[in-house]
């Protein structure tokens, strides 16, 4: 590889400022989201300790575990990208060679290699967190078909994540051949990296769409007040933006793989690679963050602030329905008296209009609150 002996004429062309801005904004967003998410969990824990939940309810779930792994992986990605920027990402490769020589290019490639490992990890953890959130929502619903569907998508995403991370780590043997350009072709064995990156991007868009579109059969049949419906719809639209960012990144991949000026060509796709998991972490944390409203709620207010006494989720033939329980005393018999602020109770419903053909046990629930371990 030729090393320039003079400073390149295009040396002042750079994308560094935009890259730093994207990384900084995404980091602030994820940090703030994480703080608000676990403040929401703390609020629910305090409500449970105050007797506003049921014995056996739990606040923490697998969605929180995968969220923690996603946040840790995201900040690993941020550190790797910051190092890549410092080593020349967003500038012309000729400038890297002029200022730092072959070793500078090797160091740059190493930072990109680590970024790819963290990128594939964080995307998988975000999607698994969202799917575990769906399972918590469905725990109070009788639709076995929906639960089976969520678990099927969970298995697909988990297998895809494991495959992508494994290939990203072991794309070459010896491993250092993935970034060390001084190792010759006869001294290494590597996968078709162009095919891997393109296939990785395509499966990323596909699994993103599967995960976020899965919210439609879960949320669409719910009968609830307009305000709550709009809130859930907004959450779905933000999730759709995560799919868009993944698709936009895919659009840059073919040109990136053909461009010899690798460090300059990587700038814009890497920005999308940082924005995509940041948006995913925000979306997966939305229901938990909503619990913060209890800090500002007056005692005795209903769950949705709409004047309804209470609501119950039911499933019929795979459809989820939210029935208004604001009925006369003669229409509803319950096993226990419900605190107006209690968010997860089990009722024995007798003779409620519209529920005659249903089973008799139903569960009241709210998307961001605790769920029974039963």
Secondary structure, DSSP 8 states (H G I E B T S, - for coil): ----SS--TTTT---HHHHHHHHHHHHHHHHHHHHHHHHHHHHHHHHHHTT-S-TTEES--HHHHHHHHHHHHHHHHHHHHHHHHHTTTTS-HHHHHHHHHHHHHHHHHHHHHHHHHHHHHHHHHHHHHHHHHHHHHHTTS--HHHHHHHHHHHHHHHHHHHHHHHHHHSSEESGGGGT-TTS-GGG-EE--HHHHHHHHHHHHHHHHHHHHHHHHHHHTT----HHHHHHHHHHHHHHHHHHHHHHHHHHHHHHHHH-S-HHHHHHHHHHHHHHHHHHHHHHHHHHHHGGGGGGG--TT--SSSSS-S-EEEEEETTEEEEEE----GGG---SS---TT----EEE--S-TT-TTS-SEEE---TTS-EE--
